[in-house]
Amino acid sequence: MIKLIVGLGNPGPDYEDTRHNAGFWWVDEVSRVLKAPMTLDRNYFGTVARTSVNGQNLWLLEPQTFMNLSGKSVGALARFFKIAPEHILVAHDELDLPPGEVKLKRAGGHAGHNGLRDIHSQLGSPDYWRLRIGIGHPGDKNEVANWVLKKPMLDDRIAIDQGLDRALKALPHLLAGEMDKATVLIHTSKPPRPKPPKPSADAPPAA
């Protein structure tokens, strides 16, 4: 059961539409759907919302510490409310997935992602859930820093938004702890192809 949903990104209008803020984009949508507006809370170094779903408290958090210090915010809130790592879901941009792909996983390494690296350090554990939002890779590791801090191309942004929408549909399962069901919804990267329409009874026979 997820009790804290974290979106990773950088604060401020200069970063709002950059790839590194994909985690913010998803939590913004969760906030909208749950009608739980985010407000700045300096105690937790981020924008925060608290709501209740099926009688269970749920926190939403977007650290305002800049990416490299994300754990400062996550750790402060998790420690105060005694939320264990296995009840935390962190949504973040993922270089190793193409735009439009989203993957759910628990635990593992940080793969060089500085936001995850700091969360590992502050929680003292990698045993939290991650929503990995594909943003693609520039093809050259030397270009990664520039890549994540730029806006995606329109086609990529559309694909990313479609992946975020798919993950949003899995939210009830995530909150209920039905991670297998959530995974099926989130990992289905392509919608089923529509069946061709049946020929009309009035249609002329094919030549």
Secondary structure as UniProt FT lines:
FT   STRAND          4..7
FT   TURN            13..17
FT   HELIX           19..21
FT   HELIX           22..33
FT   TURN            34..35
FT   STRAND          39..41
FT   HELIX           42..44
FT   STRAND          46..53
FT   TURN            54..55
FT   STRAND          56..63
FT   HELIX           67..69
FT   HELIX           70..80
FT   TURN            81..82
FT   HELIX           85..87
FT   STRAND          88..94
FT   TURN            95..96
FT   TURN            99..100
FT   STRAND          102..106
FT   TURN            111..112
FT   HELIX           114..123
FT   STRAND          129..134
FT   HELIX           141..143
FT   HELIX           144..148
FT   HELIX           154..169
FT   HELIX           171..176
FT   HELIX           179..187
FT   TURN            201..202
//
